[in-house]
Amino acid sequence: MTELSLRELVADQATTVVVTCGSGGVGKTTTAAAMAVAAADAGRKVAVLTIDPARRLAQSLGLGELDNTPRRVELDAPGELWAMMLDTRRTFDEMVLAHSSKERAEQIFANPFYRTIATSFSGTQEYMAMEKLGTLSATGDYELIVVDTPPSRSALDFLDAPQRLSSFLDGRMIRLLVAPGRGVMKLVGAGLTLFTKAIRTVIGGQMLTDATQFVRLFEDLFGGFRERAEATYQLLREPGTRFIVVATPEGESIREASYFADRLRAEHMPLAGLVMNRTHPLPASLSSLTVAAVDAGISAIAETDPLTAGVLAVHGKLLAINAEERRMLTRVTRAHAGLPIRQIPALPTDVHDVADLRAISL
Amino acid sequence: MSTAEPAPAAPAAAESVVPGWAAASAQARLHVVTGKGGTGKTTVAAALALTLAAGNRRVLLIEVEERQGIARLFDLPPLPYAETRIAVAPDGGEVRALAVDVEAALLEYFQLFYNLGLAGRALKRMGAVEFATTLAPGLRDVLLTGKAKETVTRRAAGGEPIYDAVVMDGPPTGRIVTFLNVTVAMADLAQRGPIRSQAEGVATLLHSPSTAVHLVTHLEDMPVTETLEAIAELREVGLPVGSIIVNAVTDPLLPADALDAAAGGDLDAAAVADGLAAAGLTVDQAGLKTLVEQATDHAARVTREYELESELATTGLPMLNLPRLVDGVDLGGLYELSEMLTDQGVTLDRERP
């Protein structure tokens, strides 16, 4: 198994962007934050872009307020740590402003359909995380940007969502509604009229009117958006970019990580390795306590000394968990030969501050 | 060496005397399972479905997140948009599964009320459904809960319900209230029309005693906080809450009378050294120190879990406990969990017609 060192990865001057991915609840945000602290400790100027940090961790990074720009985190380190939490709506607004006149932008912001797209469309958060990465990267202010990806249903959503949103905004559906009677509509024929009618009965005419108006306002912007999304997508393939897939040693999480690793490879995106988070390594000092020894010991004293029997049982449990984790690791390494892996031991308590982040074994 | 005292079977801090499964839940037909991501929501929903199927009943397990979690759990190929038998309960009951697909559900409606013919497929290709659900985000939830309602209320020719119970592997706690509060989603919909009346029916069902929302949590700070928040929100909008299902509970391995001292870092290392010698095990000083540290961490974890459990108990809700399965959850593990739910009183209290 190839060992992955996240500490070396983020200290390396050649690494300019690190993206952490993985299914929800595996510790992506914490891993991203810990890597950013490590980079600052190594003397680099780093920005970490988080999506939905745990409240206490957010507070400790000074992310109490959402202002959508990185803030300097007070840190006793040779480098600089900047942190921000993504504000999806504001990022979208900024993108619109960058591509249109102020007057046009105001009209767009006032449109109810725009509000829906900017906040509730299922891919918007992913798209905006990428957009923000692009903007931060373009400033040239940071030596390294660490991006945490949104807590999607699936890690793959993150790669697909920007594409989905941009083809939606540029979509044929909207065009059909704006300029009915042309092009594709002929193929669909009467079905479309029925569909438009159906939509109206389902969601009411007002929304359709809003959508139509939105499309007219937005039409000139599509090109710019496309280009920008494309540029950010390219940024993800650049040599300085590294992806980290985070998983916990559980079947579901590992399957998800596995799909993602395959997908990155297929897209020629640079995968640095897999973080197996919350593992239970065996302490070297207890190598003589095998499963058999523990079992024999427990049965010898279970009646007379429940305390020591309990202490042994705690170790026995660790042996069992560790064996299962190794089995899972073997499966992963078999499916992804040569994939560097970092195992991060489970911590007894939640991560609350920078000291906790520094204690994570990267 | 410490004196031999039998370890009490029940954890000292388990103060809730409320049974794990309320009579109201036993009467409910629609069981919605939610939980923070990573707490084992899908696994628990599947185990619950197996449990409710006991006694020769038929239970439908529905998933609404379009991620094929049930198929993965049961090690099956992706489920089609059709009710498929996936498991048999030990005494002859059966569990069927349905992965609800928003697209298919919407086209199903349209097909019902408008004859779209071949256009349906073309519209699907063009992303029409995504379009409609984006225009009205609430529509998505209405379609998903609407499908659940349809399965709950569907009846055989003789008038008896097709399913004795429907278990929904629902959205995570952060989204559950928005998802189930169809009344709010209806604001997106036209004032009249088939889906509007469907939504009204769904709202009625979800706010009735026929529904129970169960919350899966781990005994960790974040999931417990989210669970408490979700319970407060569910109650506020009048959605019936069933049980809290505490998953992956740490099995207390130290004697209860030694727990507090151990958690406080006062574990008697000398006594453990003597005990190890008596057990015929040789461990050096470093090893002894590690053993004591492990036991201390374990005790700290167990006592923290007790504290969090008491916090959950303040809701007055029934609580069910499931252990952490060391070798992961496979099909065998699911039956194991299901049996534990049965032992804690999970059942359906319905007359078979």
Interface residues (C-beta under 8 A of the other chain):
Chain A: S23 G24 G25 V26 A54 F113 T116 I117 S120 F121 P151 R153 S154 R164 S167 F168 G171 R172 M173 I174 L176 V184 L187 V188 G189 A190 G191 L192 L194 F195 K197 A198 I199 R200 T201 V202 I203 G204 G205 M207 L208 A211 T248 E250 G251 E252 S253 R255 P283 S285 L286 S288 L289 A293 A296 G297 I298 A300 I301 E303 T304 D305 P306 L307 T308 A309 G310 V311 L312 A313 V314 H315 K317 L318 A320 I321 E324 M328 P348 D350
Chain B: M1 S2 A4 E5 P6 A7 K36 G37 G38 T39 T42 E65 E66 R67 G69 R72 L73 F110 F113 Y114 N115 L116 G117 L118 A119 G120 A122 L123 M126 G127 A128 E130 F131 A132 T134 L135 A136 P137 L139 P172 D188 L189 A190 Q191 R192 G193 P194 I195 E220 D221 M222 D251 L253 L254 P255 A258 L267 D268 A271 V272 D274 G275 L276 A278 A279 G280 L281 T282 V283 D284 A286 G287 K289 T290 L291 V292 Q294 A295 D297 H298 A300 R301 V326 D327 G328 V329 D330
